[in-house]
Amino acid sequence: MKIKFIVPRWPKDSFWDVITFKFPTLSNTLLAALTPPEHEVTIHDESIAPLDFDEACDLVAVTAMTPLAPRGYDIADEYRRRKVQVVMGGMHPTWLPEEAITHCDAVVIGEADEIWAKVVRDAERGKLKRFYQQKGRTDLSHLPLPRRELLPSKGYFFENTIQTTRGCPFDCEFCSVTAIYGGTYRTRPVKEVEREIQALRRAQAYIFFVDDNIVGDMRYARELFSMLSQYRLRWVSQGPISIAQNEKLVRLMAQAGCHGMFIGFESLSPENLALMGKKTNKVERYEAGIKRFHDHGIGIHASFVFGYDYDDPSVFEEFIAFANRNKVDGAFLPLLTPPRNQDPSAPERRGEDHHRGLEPIRHGHRGLQAQGDDRRRAAGGVLVGQQGILLRALHGEEDLSAVCHAPQSHYLRPLEHRAVARSAQGRAVFLPGGGQCLSTS
């Protein structure tokens, strides 16, 4: 069979549609490697090149995060109209399989590594089941090398995405990671990670370790960083601010080539952090933590979630003061958008028609539809506060650049706010907007 993996394009003019900082999804290159070798496999990313529906194929596999779901469904519908079998997977179909199945022949729920070969065999026989779900969590010690040679030679800022762990030991209320991965935290053998690094065709380029929490197991992290320090690498990843308390570990990260960390600060309010279940975050330790990373040459891309019960319009001014005072290198500032950390298989979640309800929430629209008067009031306040900050930034009155786009992960409904401003310092702050971007496995 001719099998085509497709990544739908982002909504037109959204941040990820226009940004040059593009990188491929790891799931497609990994599933391509898990495809039985007798089949011909291609990978197409609509953010790099337009999709040609006339190009012959026998099976289409569409990976969809929530902001990509409407386009993903359009693609699936068109291929089915042309009598091509379509399988959908990724975070959005995993959360809403009953919705996704109305647009495709089969939905893979959750991780697909250990069941993908069966999906392909069933498709070859023309007997796809409606739903597939592997019995257990993927054993990360037996993963093949992703087929990066299938990626386009041009178009990505970098192509080296590697996963060393899956899951997160924490259980933050707004986050999808623990709900999707069932509270597990799994590690790959360091030797396997090293083998993948050695196989990179652009070994000296940046690596993005896409782990949701690369330091969830300290013993493993030390072993991993010790191995990385033997190579001349530059890499970025994600983790909690609490690791800054361990100076030896931060020093080891720097020696291993760490250039930046995406860190979930989430709020400057202890009350909000308590609501989130963010037990490891201590506001009084934020500034010292940032300084420690900076002292070791590691940049900080900070994530803050706005719209919790103890937020009001002042949160933006407070954040700007915090960011300038601490020379934060960049930030994600998404709005809290329900539903959050919920079981996708819960009865009340099934059968709901979400994707056509993914209309943008624009400036001045108090339409978050959150639960409870306090949450609605907070969300409305954030939207109003955001307008003022964007206006001042656009007029050069703020010492920040504001580029509005999708949260990187965790939210189900999209928000679109499009405004761009530049700062002399060149730091980037991403204010709420653009949509849900649930990370794929």
C-alpha positions as CSV (number, residue, x, y, z in Angstrom):
1,M,0.0,0.0,0.0
2,K,0.9,3.6,-0.4
3,I,0.5,5.2,3.0
4,K,0.5,9.0,3.5
5,F,0.9,10.6,6.9
6,I,-0.6,14.1,7.0
7,V,-0.2,17.0,9.4
8,P,-3.0,19.5,8.7
9,R,-2.0,23.2,8.4
10,W,-2.6,25.7,11.1
11,P,-5.5,28.2,10.7
12,K,-4.7,30.9,8.2
13,D,-2.7,33.8,9.6
14,S,-2.4,32.2,13.0
15,F,1.0,32.4,14.8
16,W,2.1,28.9,13.8
17,D,1.0,29.6,10.2
18,V,3.3,32.5,9.7
19,I,6.2,31.8,12.1
20,T,9.5,30.5,10.6
21,F,10.3,28.6,13.7
22,K,8.8,25.3,12.4
23,F,9.6,21.8,13.5
24,P,8.1,18.4,12.6
25,T,5.9,16.3,14.7
26,L,7.8,13.3,16.1
27,S,4.8,11.0,15.9
28,N,4.7,10.7,12.1
29,T,8.4,9.8,11.7
30,L,8.1,7.3,14.5
31,L,5.0,5.6,13.1
32,A,6.6,5.6,9.7
33,A,9.4,3.6,11.2
34,L,6.8,1.2,12.8
35,T,5.1,0.6,9.4
36,P,5.8,-2.8,7.9
37,P,8.6,-2.4,5.3
38,E,6.6,-3.7,2.4
39,H,4.5,-0.5,2.3
40,E,5.5,2.8,0.7
41,V,5.4,5.7,3.2
42,T,5.3,9.4,2.7
43,I,4.9,12.3,5.2
44,H,3.2,15.5,4.2
45,D,3.1,18.6,6.4
46,E,0.7,21.3,5.1
47,S,2.6,24.0,7.0
48,I,5.5,23.3,4.6
49,A,3.7,22.6,1.3
50,P,0.1,22.5,-0.1
51,L,-1.6,19.1,-0.2
52,D,-2.2,17.4,-3.5
53,F,-5.3,15.3,-3.2
54,D,-4.8,13.8,-6.6
55,E,-1.6,12.1,-5.6
56,A,-2.5,8.4,-5.4
57,C,-2.5,6.7,-2.0
58,D,-4.3,3.7,-0.4
59,L,-4.3,4.8,3.3
60,V,-4.2,8.3,4.9
61,A,-3.2,8.8,8.5
62,V,-4.1,12.3,9.9
63,T,-2.6,13.5,13.2
64,A,-4.7,16.3,14.7
65,M,-4.2,18.6,17.7
66,T,-7.3,20.5,18.5
67,P,-6.6,23.7,16.5
68,L,-5.8,21.5,13.6
69,A,-8.9,19.4,13.9
70,P,-11.3,21.3,11.6
71,R,-8.7,21.2,8.8
72,G,-7.9,17.6,9.7
73,Y,-11.6,16.7,9.4
74,D,-11.8,18.5,6.0
75,I,-8.9,16.5,4.7
76,A,-10.3,13.2,6.0
77,D,-13.7,14.0,4.4
78,E,-12.1,14.7,1.0
79,Y,-10.1,11.5,1.0
80,R,-13.1,9.5,2.0
81,R,-15.0,11.1,-0.8
82,R,-12.3,9.8,-3.1
83,K,-12.7,6.3,-1.6
84,V,-9.4,6.4,0.3
85,Q,-9.2,4.8,3.7
86,V,-8.6,7.3,6.5
87,V,-7.2,6.8,10.0
88,M,-7.1,9.6,12.6
89,G,-5.1,9.9,15.7
90,G,-3.4,12.3,18.0
91,M,-4.6,14.2,21.0
92,H,-7.9,15.6,19.7
93,P,-9.3,12.3,18.3
94,T,-8.1,10.6,21.5
95,W,-10.2,13.0,23.6
96,L,-13.2,13.0,21.2
97,P,-13.2,9.6,19.3
98,E,-16.9,9.6,18.7
99,E,-16.6,13.0,17.0
100,A,-13.6,12.0,15.0
101,I,-15.1,8.8,13.7
102,T,-17.7,10.7,11.8
103,H,-14.9,11.9,9.5
104,C,-12.8,8.8,9.1
105,D,-12.8,5.0,8.9
106,A,-10.8,4.4,12.1
107,V,-9.6,6.3,15.2
108,V,-6.5,5.3,17.2
109,I,-7.1,6.3,20.8
110,G,-4.0,7.2,22.8
111,E,-0.5,5.9,22.0
112,A,-0.3,4.1,18.7
113,D,3.2,2.6,18.7
114,E,2.3,-1.0,19.6
115,I,-0.9,-1.2,17.6
116,W,0.0,0.6,14.4
117,A,1.1,-2.5,12.5
118,K,-2.3,-4.1,13.2
119,V,-4.1,-1.0,11.9
120,V,-2.0,-1.2,8.7
121,R,-2.7,-5.0,8.3
122,D,-6.5,-4.4,8.7
123,A,-6.4,-1.5,6.2
124,E,-4.6,-3.7,3.7
125,R,-7.4,-6.2,4.0
126,G,-10.0,-3.5,3.8
127,K,-11.3,-4.4,7.2
128,L,-10.5,-1.4,9.5
129,K,-12.2,-1.4,12.9
130,R,-13.8,1.8,14.0
131,F,-11.6,2.2,17.1
132,Y,-8.1,1.0,18.1
133,Q,-6.5,1.2,21.5
134,Q,-3.4,-0.7,22.6
135,K,-3.7,-2.7,25.8
136,G,-0.9,-1.0,27.7
137,R,1.5,1.9,27.7
138,T,4.2,1.8,25.1
139,D,7.5,0.2,26.2
140,L,10.0,3.0,25.3
141,S,12.9,0.6,25.3
142,H,11.9,-0.9,21.9
143,L,11.3,2.1,19.7
144,P,12.9,2.2,16.3
145,L,14.8,5.3,14.9
146,P,12.3,7.8,13.5
147,R,12.4,8.0,9.7
148,R,13.6,11.6,9.4
149,E,14.7,11.0,5.9
150,L,11.0,11.3,4.9
151,L,10.9,14.9,6.0
152,P,11.3,17.7,3.5
153,S,14.9,18.9,3.1
154,K,13.8,22.5,3.4
155,G,11.1,24.3,5.4
156,Y,11.8,23.4,9.0
157,F,13.8,25.6,11.3
158,F,15.1,22.3,12.7
159,E,14.1,18.7,12.3
160,N,15.8,17.1,15.4
161,T,12.9,16.3,17.8
162,I,13.7,13.5,20.3
163,Q,11.7,12.0,23.1
164,T,13.5,10.6,26.1
165,T,10.5,10.2,28.5
166,R,6.7,10.2,28.3
167,G,4.3,11.5,30.8
168,C,4.8,13.7,33.9
169,P,4.9,12.9,37.6
170,F,2.8,15.9,38.4
171,D,-1.0,16.3,38.0
172,C,-1.7,20.0,37.2
173,E,-5.5,20.6,36.9
174,F,-5.3,22.4,33.5
175,C,-2.9,20.0,31.8
176,S,-3.8,17.1,29.5
177,V,-0.5,15.2,29.8
178,T,-1.3,13.2,33.0
179,A,-4.8,12.5,31.9
180,I,-3.7,11.1,28.5
181,Y,-0.7,9.1,29.8
182,G,-2.5,7.8,32.8
183,G,-0.2,9.2,35.5
184,T,2.7,7.3,34.2
185,Y,6.3,8.5,33.7
186,R,8.4,6.3,31.5
187,T,12.0,6.6,30.4
188,R,13.9,5.4,27.4
189,P,17.2,3.6,28.0
190,V,19.9,6.3,27.7
191,K,21.8,4.1,25.3
192,E,18.8,4.2,23.0
193,V,18.7,8.0,23.1
194,E,22.4,8.1,22.4
195,R,22.0,5.8,19.4
196,E,19.3,8.1,18.0
197,I,21.6,11.2,18.5
198,Q,24.4,9.4,16.7
199,A,22.0,8.7,13.8
200,L,20.9,12.3,13.3
201,R,21.7,13.5,9.8
202,R,22.2,17.0,11.1
203,A,23.9,16.1,14.4
204,Q,25.3,19.6,15.0
205,A,21.9,21.3,14.7
206,Y,19.6,22.1,17.6
207,I,17.8,19.3,19.3
208,F,14.3,19.8,20.8
209,F,13.8,17.1,23.5
210,V,10.0,17.1,23.4
211,D,9.6,15.5,26.8
212,D,6.8,17.2,28.9
213,N,9.1,17.1,31.9
214,I,12.7,16.0,31.1
215,V,13.7,16.0,34.8
216,G,10.7,14.0,36.1
217,D,13.2,11.3,37.3
218,M,16.3,13.0,38.7
219,R,18.4,9.8,38.6
220,Y,17.6,9.3,35.0
221,A,18.1,13.0,34.2
222,R,21.6,12.9,35.6
223,E,22.4,9.9,33.5
224,L,21.0,11.5,30.4
225,F,22.7,14.8,30.9
226,S,26.0,13.0,31.6
227,M,25.7,11.2,28.3
228,L,24.8,14.4,26.4
229,S,27.8,16.2,27.9
230,Q,30.1,13.9,25.8
231,Y,28.8,15.5,22.6
232,R,28.9,19.0,21.3
233,L,25.1,19.6,21.3
234,R,22.7,22.5,21.6
235,W,19.3,21.6,22.9
236,V,16.1,22.9,24.5
237,S,13.4,21.1,26.5
238,Q,10.8,21.5,29.2
239,G,10.7,21.1,33.0
240,P,9.6,22.7,36.3
241,I,11.2,25.8,37.9
242,S,11.8,23.7,41.0
243,I,14.9,22.1,39.4
244,A,16.7,25.4,39.8
245,Q,17.1,24.6,43.5
246,N,19.5,21.9,42.4
247,E,22.6,23.9,41.3
248,K,24.6,20.8,40.4
249,L,21.8,19.6,38.1
250,V,21.5,23.0,36.4
251,R,25.3,23.1,35.9
252,L,25.2,19.6,34.4
253,M,22.4,20.7,32.1
254,A,24.6,23.6,30.9
255,Q,27.6,21.3,30.4
256,A,25.4,19.0,28.4
257,G,24.5,21.8,26.0
258,C,21.2,23.1,27.3
259,H,20.4,26.5,25.8
260,G,16.9,27.0,27.0
261,M,14.0,25.6,29.0
262,F,10.2,26.0,28.6
263,I,9.1,26.3,32.2
264,G,5.5,26.4,33.6
265,F,5.4,29.1,36.2
266,E,1.7,29.4,35.5
267,S,0.8,32.1,37.9
268,L,2.2,34.7,40.3
269,S,-0.7,34.0,42.7
270,P,-0.2,31.3,45.3
271,E,-4.0,30.9,45.5
272,N,-4.1,30.1,41.8
273,L,-1.2,27.7,42.1
274,A,-3.2,25.9,44.8
275,L,-6.2,25.6,42.5
276,M,-4.0,24.2,39.8
277,G,-2.5,21.6,42.0
278,K,0.9,23.1,41.1
279,K,2.5,22.0,44.4
280,T,6.1,22.3,43.3
281,N,5.8,26.0,42.3
282,K,6.7,28.5,45.0
283,V,6.3,32.1,43.8
284,E,9.0,33.4,46.2
285,R,11.5,31.2,44.5
286,Y,10.8,32.2,40.9
287,E,13.3,35.0,40.6
288,A,16.2,33.2,42.2
289,G,15.4,30.2,39.9
290,I,15.5,32.3,36.8
291,K,18.7,33.9,37.8
292,R,20.3,30.5,38.4
293,F,19.4,29.4,34.9
294,H,20.6,32.6,33.4
295,D,23.9,32.5,35.4
296,H,24.5,29.1,33.6
297,G,23.7,30.5,30.2
298,I,20.2,28.8,30.0
299,G,17.4,30.9,28.6
300,I,13.9,30.8,30.1
301,H,10.7,30.5,28.1
302,A,8.0,31.1,30.7
303,S,4.4,29.8,30.6
304,F,1.7,31.6,32.5
305,V,-2.0,30.5,32.4
306,F,-4.4,33.5,32.8
307,G,-8.1,33.2,33.7
308,Y,-8.0,31.4,37.1
309,D,-10.3,32.4,39.9
310,Y,-7.9,34.8,41.6
311,D,-7.0,36.7,38.4
312,D,-8.2,40.1,37.5
313,P,-7.1,42.7,34.9
314,S,-4.0,43.5,37.0
315,V,-2.4,40.2,36.1
316,F,-1.0,41.5,32.8
317,E,0.7,44.5,34.4
318,E,2.1,42.2,37.1
319,F,3.4,39.8,34.6
320,I,5.1,42.6,32.5
321,A,6.9,43.9,35.6
322,F,8.0,40.4,36.5
323,A,9.2,39.6,33.0
324,N,11.2,42.8,32.7
325,R,12.6,42.6,36.2
326,N,13.9,39.1,35.6
327,K,14.8,39.5,31.9
328,V,12.5,36.6,30.9
329,D,13.6,35.5,27.4
330,G,10.2,34.6,26.1
331,A,6.7,33.5,27.3
332,F,3.5,31.7,26.6
333,L,0.5,33.4,28.1
334,P,-2.6,31.2,27.2
335,L,-6.1,31.7,28.6
336,L,-7.6,29.0,30.7
337,T,-10.1,27.2,28.5
338,P,-12.3,24.3,29.6
339,P,-12.4,21.4,29.6
340,R,-9.1,20.8,31.2
341,N,-7.6,17.7,32.9
342,Q,-10.6,15.3,32.3
343,D,-10.9,11.7,31.4
344,P,-11.6,11.6,27.6
345,S,-13.5,8.4,27.9
346,A,-15.9,9.7,30.5
347,P,-19.5,9.2,29.3
348,E,-20.3,13.0,29.4
349,R,-17.4,13.6,27.0
350,R,-18.5,11.2,24.3
351,G,-20.7,12.2,21.4
352,E,-20.2,15.9,22.0
353,D,-19.7,17.9,18.8
354,H,-16.7,20.1,19.5
355,H,-14.8,20.8,16.4
356,R,-17.3,23.0,14.7
357,G,-17.6,24.8,18.0
358,L,-14.0,25.9,17.8
359,E,-14.9,29.5,16.9
360,P,-12.4,32.1,17.9
361,I,-12.9,34.2,21.0
362,R,-11.9,37.7,20.0
363,H,-11.1,40.8,21.9
364,G,-13.9,42.1,24.0
365,H,-15.9,38.9,23.7
366,R,-16.6,37.5,27.2
367,G,-17.3,34.1,25.7
368,L,-15.0,31.6,27.5
369,Q,-18.1,29.8,28.9
370,A,-16.2,28.8,32.0
371,Q,-17.9,27.3,35.0
372,G,-19.0,29.6,37.7
373,D,-19.4,33.4,38.1
374,D,-15.8,33.8,39.5
375,R,-14.2,32.0,36.6
376,R,-16.3,34.0,34.1
377,R,-15.4,37.3,35.8
378,A,-11.7,36.4,35.8
379,A,-11.7,35.4,32.2
380,G,-13.5,38.6,31.1
381,G,-11.0,40.6,33.1
382,V,-8.1,38.9,31.4
383,L,-9.5,39.7,28.0
384,V,-10.1,43.3,28.9
385,G,-6.6,43.6,30.4
386,Q,-5.1,42.0,27.4
387,Q,-6.5,44.6,25.1
388,G,-4.8,47.4,27.1
389,I,-1.5,45.6,27.1
390,L,-1.6,44.8,23.4
391,L,-2.5,48.4,22.6
392,R,0.4,49.8,24.7
393,A,2.8,47.2,23.2
394,L,1.8,48.1,19.7
395,H,2.5,51.8,20.5
396,G,5.9,51.0,21.8
397,E,5.0,51.8,25.4
398,E,5.8,48.3,26.7
399,D,9.3,46.8,26.9
400,L,8.1,43.5,25.3
401,S,7.2,42.0,22.0
402,A,3.7,40.6,21.8
403,V,3.0,37.8,19.3
404,C,-0.4,36.2,19.9
405,H,-0.8,32.5,19.1
406,A,-1.8,29.1,20.3
407,P,-0.8,27.7,23.6
408,Q,1.7,24.9,22.9
409,S,-0.2,22.3,24.8
410,H,-3.1,21.5,27.1
411,Y,-6.3,23.4,25.9
412,L,-9.3,22.2,24.0
413,R,-10.9,25.4,22.6
414,P,-9.1,27.9,20.4
415,L,-8.6,31.6,21.0
416,E,-7.5,33.9,18.2
417,H,-6.0,37.2,18.9
418,R,-3.7,38.6,16.2
419,A,-1.4,41.4,17.1
420,V,2.3,41.8,16.7
421,A,4.8,44.3,18.3
422,R,8.5,44.4,18.4
423,S,10.9,45.4,21.2
424,A,14.4,46.7,21.0
425,Q,15.5,43.8,23.2
426,G,14.0,41.3,20.8
427,R,12.4,39.2,23.5
428,A,9.1,37.6,22.7
429,V,6.0,37.4,24.8
430,F,3.2,35.3,23.3
431,L,-0.1,36.6,24.6
432,P,-3.3,34.4,24.6
433,G,-4.7,33.3,21.2
434,G,-4.6,30.9,18.4
435,G,-6.0,27.7,19.7
436,Q,-5.3,24.4,21.4
437,C,-2.1,22.6,20.7
438,L,-2.1,19.3,22.4
439,S,1.2,17.6,22.1
440,T,1.2,14.4,20.2
441,S,2.8,11.2,21.2
